[in-house]
Amino acid sequence: MRKTLFISFCVLLVCCAGAPKSEVVNIAAIRDGWRGKTIATKNLGAQPNVMQLLKAFNEVWPSAGADSIITEAGDRLFVSNDITEGGSGKVFVDCEDFNVASYDHGDTGDQRTGARTYSRENGHTLFAMLLEQVNPEEIEFCCFYDYDPSTGVMTPEDEPYADFKPQHEGSILTYWLTEGDYDQDIIIVETSPDDSYPTLYHHFTFNGMKHVFSGSSNEYIYPEYDEDDDPLPYDATLRAESSHYRFYTSVARPASEEDPEVLALWIKDRGEAEETRWICTTFASSEPKWSLMKDGNAIAVSIDSGDIACAENILPVPWNADLFYVDGCPDARNIWSYILDFSDPDDIKAIQFPSTEGFISFDSEKRQIHLGAYRYHEEGGRYSVEQVYSIDGKFISEKVLGDE
């Protein structure tokens, strides 16, 4: 098996040498129109390969890059990009192991294109096409289609990273497909326009039906490990535990002068299987949600879109082994408090409280949590209050603790 990592930045130009201008659709037109058009294929069978779906896509949305792939590959299932092996150095195709295809024009920035397929558990095929244009303007995007073997139709669907939030405002984002021994990831590469922070690689891993966010790091490939190995990083630290789970954190990105430390959160089931699950990474640049909590109750937040901003303090909820309290101070002003619910590890729930001064105590008898917050006097200055909530985030009461 070829174990080289295939990384495809995908670029589509309005024209390319050897492809008549009339045959190439403006990349902006593809970007603006692909979602609204299904693609009917011609008897491609139950599991079409990447070249079959690429050709079907190119009949509706013709591009110079796809034309180059199709022309060089012909009917071959494998085309090497190694010139010494007879390749052009620009086209790579593998329909045998990884179902990927790419065109890379090189340093001219003229055009690069890539595609990949993923076999879904329901018998369908997911087709991904990444396109990037450098001239006359920079445009980069990707298309996703579900291929239904019963109808032969490719139906557009939303990008798996539609809710992704970069960790730095103004970052440059590019998209990679991978192949090899790296879990069929799609990677969003976040780079600084002025080199003020290190490059980040945000991994979205295929789970059998779709890509889900699986972590961020300063490396674009994970260390190789056997499927039987525990994926918990070697530097992970046990932070809290209940009778059901052990809760760990590992450093996904060290702190810098400009940015706080980014942590990866993990849980390990304490049952016989001892399955380890990655939860999310913390995002100190998470959007504040205080304005959404005006009724005094906690609100639901997502672990998939960067809503968990911190994990400085982690505590098990004494009366429920599936719940953990998490808080921290990502904005150097307020303590952000959460409850994470692992009762269904495949659908982890989270809520954020409107409190601003963090944990005070649990009341196991009443099954309540006490948190701190500050209030302002009309004449100036502020004072602290103790707030009481049910464990599902309903505000119950508060009392004044004292002035500052």
FENCORHU-V794521 format. One record per helix or strand. SS is the DSSP state (alpha for helix, beta for strand). FROM is the first residue (numbers start at 1). TO is the last residue. If there is no record, write none. Layout:
ss->(SS/SS)
from->(FROM/FROM)
to->(TO/TO)
This chain:
ss->(beta/beta/alpha/alpha/beta/alpha/alpha/beta/alpha/beta/beta/beta/beta/beta/beta/beta/beta/beta/beta/beta/beta/beta/beta/alpha/beta/beta/beta/beta/beta/beta/beta/beta/beta)
from->(16/19/21/27/39/50/64/78/83/91/100/112/125/139/153/172/185/200/211/237/245/262/276/290/299/313/323/336/349/358/368/382/395)
to->(16/19/23/36/40/60/73/79/85/94/104/119/133/148/156/177/191/206/217/241/253/269/281/292/301/316/328/341/353/363/376/390/403)
